[in-house]
Amino acid sequence: MNKFLALLAVVLLFSCKSKSVVTEATTPATYLKANKIIAKHYDNKSDFSTLYIKANARYSDDKQTQNVTAEIKIKKDEQILVSVRFLGITMAKASITPTSVSYYEKIKGTYFEGDFSALSQWLGTDLDFNKIQNMLIGEALDDLTKGKYKESLVEQLYRLDDLANDNTKKTFYISAADFTVQRQEITQTAEGRMIQVAYANIKDFKVSKLPTNVEIKTFQPKGKSEINLEYNNITFNEELSFPYSVPNGYNRIIIK
């Protein structure tokens, strides 16, 4: 269970097998090119300073399945604090900023402090603060305005395929109705990795559209994992505290 707690606390990781399409989209009357689709995606409002989420979380891999609760606090573009609880007891906590990642887990009494490069190597997927934040709030993992994409229409969704000719293949599926991200996939062919993320039950709050279900899957040579998050309580723009300190006596993990 300790590995699960570490993974979940450090962002509830990445990926996902497509669930069902989140919103019912009809075939668009006007077929749009990639640049218009991207512009309309970013027209969706996301105007908040803080976000509080309480969620049920289910984790499974080739060896285990665990159900816990997760409390996620986001200070937009500055900090994410994730607390993982089992039967009301905090079992792991992670603090994530644009430059650092810190977490501790209770079962083995260990903690990690470092940057995204070390953590990405350990978890087997490339991470940064913006990708984690975007994943949790249902936005495209990458800044789509900085790439070139080929569009197509698949199952009533716009599909955007990254045209960059490198080892990493990226695909984004965007609703033709409201231009929210329905699912996204990143594949690193040489490393044998695939990450998929899918969203369900997207709600239109006053300050932002937000999915209330996030289904995450990772595939890599050492195995696969899945996380399902069900957001039960969501509040915006409240004053939040971000307390984080490693308990005394914990042993530091060094990732090489």
Secondary structure, 3 states (H helix, E strand, C coil): CHHHHHHHHCCCCCCCCCCCCCCCCCCCCCCCCHHHHHHHHHHCCECCCEEEEEEEEEEEECCCEEEEEEEEEEECCCEEEEEEEECCEEEEEEEECCCCEEEEECCCCEEEEECHHHHHHHHCCCCCHHHHHHHHHCCCCCCHHHCCEEEEEECCEEEEEECCCCCEEEEEEEECCCCCEEEEEEEECCCCEEEEEEEEEEEECCCEEEEEEEEEEEEECCEEEEEEEEEEEEEECCCCCCCCCCCCCCEECCCC
